[in-house]
Amino acid sequence: MPHSPRRPGVRHRRPGGVRFTARVLAVCSDAGGLDITSTANPRVKALARLRRRRHRDEARVTLVEGFEELRLALSSGVVPITVFHCPTLADDAEWDEVGRSPGLEAAELLRVSAEVFARIAFRESPDGWLAVLPSVGGGLDELRLDADPLVLVCAGV
């Protein structure tokens, strides 16, 4: 199936995704049906490839795994592209807190099985939350410094 051309700055919804809305949160909070249950799903395979930096750089995305990390990103105003949630691993209180975060109506939520989450997670003890966020920043040419800056350069860390 050919892909439609993407316009910059326009959010495109992928099939099978669920948006955060009050109605969706009410329906999904019982951890009923899952959106992705197969580890052979093309989206799962693509997400697993994003563990490699080269693929993240090409896609211009960053991965955030864990509830605390996701909450910190949301509190700083970042709007995720997609949030993967495993209801069997996550706490109901976390679900409620994430659902109240501003800006999530533009994000896509996909509920996945524990087997799928084990495939996409990169932590040893995942807590059921993984988000794909747009990359931050650009090159050194975009860096604006004061007249007398203190700059620390770390290479190979």
N, C-alpha and C positions, 0 to 999 in steps of 0.2 A: 504494500500500500504506500503510495508516494506521500511524502510529508508536504504540508502546506507551508509556504514561506512564512517566516516569523518576522514580525515587525518589532523593531527595538522599542523597549519600554511598554510593551503590551503583554499582559499576563495571559497565557494560553492555558486552558484547562484540559488536562488529559483525561481520556475515558477511564472510568472506574474510580475516579477521585471523589472525595467527599469534602465539601466546604464546611468551615466552622460557622454554624449559625445556631441560634437558640433551638430551632427545631431539630437540627442534626444532633446537637449535644444531648437533647432529651431522648432521641431515638437511640443514639449510640452508647449512651452511658451504661446500658445494661450489658455491654460487651457481647452483643448478639452476633450477627453475621460478620464475617471478615471480608475485607476487600481483596487481599492477596493471601493465598494459602499454599501456593506452590513455589518451591525454591527454583524451579525452572522458568518462572515468569520472567519475561525480558526486562521488566523494570527492576526486578531483584538483581538480575545479572549486571545490569548497567550500574546500579548502586554499589554492588560489590566491587566493580572496577574502579569506582571513585575512591577506594582506599589508597590507590596509588596517586601520588602527587601530580604526576604528569597528566593523568586524566582529569583531576580536579582543576588544574591550571587551564587545560584546553576547554573545559566546560565553564570556567570562571565561577566555580562554586566552592563552598567550604562546608564540611560536615561538622555537626555538633551532636555529640552523643551524651545523653544523660539529662535527667530532669533539671538538676541544678544549673547545668550549663545552658540548657534551653531557656530556663527562666531568666538567667542573667542576660542572654542575648535579647530576649523579648523586652526586658526592662530597659535596655539601651535603645530600643526603637527599631531593631532589625525586624524585617518582615520575611519570614521563611518562604521559600518556594514550595517545599513539600515537607510535611511532618509525618514520619512513620511512627506508629504507636502500636505496641503489643499489649492488649488489655490483660493478658494473663500475667505479665511481668510488672505492670504499672499499678500504682495505688489509685483508688477512686478519687481521693482528695487532690492528687496531682492533676487528674483529668479535669476536675472542676476549676482548679487554678489556671491551668493552661487555657481552658475554654473562655475564661474571662479576660484574657490578655488582649489589649488593643492591637489592631492591625492583622489579626488572624483571619478575618473574613476574606482576605486576599490570598491566604495560604490554602494549600490542598492538604487534606488529612487522609492518610491511608492506614487502615487498621490491618495489621499483619499477624499471622500465626507465630507461635513461639519458634517453630522450625525456621521460618523465614527470617525472623529477627536474629536468630543465632547466625544465620548466613551473612546478614548485612552488618551486624555489630562488629566493632573492633575491640571492645573491652572484654576483659575476662568475666566480669560480673555485670552484664547489662541490666538496666532498670526499665527497659521498655520504651525509651524515647530516642529517636534519631531524627535530626532535621537537616535538610539541605538548604543552605543559605547562599545568597549572592556573595561573591568575593568582595573583600574590602580593599580599597586603595588601588594604587596603580604603581607606576614606575617612579624612579628617583626624579625624573623631570617634573613630576607633579608635586614634589615636596617643596613646601614654602618655609624658609628659615628666616629667623631674625638676623639683624646685622652681625651679632657676635654669638653664634650658636655653639652649644656643646653637643657634639655628635659622637655617639658610641656605635662602632661597627662590630658586629659579631659575624664571623664567617665559619662555616662548618660546624655549627652547634647542633 
